[in-house]
Amino acid sequence: MSAPIFLRPNVVLQPPLSRRGIGPGLFVFLPDHVTLSSGTIKPLDPDPVTKWAEEGFAVVGVTASGSISIDQILQQGLDALQALDQVDIKDRFAVIGMPTIHLSYM
């Protein structure tokens, strides 16, 4: 099992965790309350980064916390995915944005 690589405190690169061990790249943007896994705890329900890695993707997981621009995050993530030997498609990547819920009371 490949351990996640923290690119920044709020950005993690998780190589594929499938039996095949290689796959396409994926960015997953997550709400602040989601904790990026260190790979040492095995919860019953894995976090989104781990789950997508188990499905065969190399995942760059990003939480909204931090003071870095989206351009910098995308560039750093792209560089990391392109440098990763386990990424089999180097010129196309998927992006998933997890919605956050904003509640306001009047």
Secondary structure by P-SEA (a helix, b strand, c coil): cbbbbcccccbbbbcccccccbbbbbbbbbcccccccccccccccccaaaaaaaaccccccccccccccaaaaaaaaaaaaaaccccccccbbbbbbbbbbbbbcc
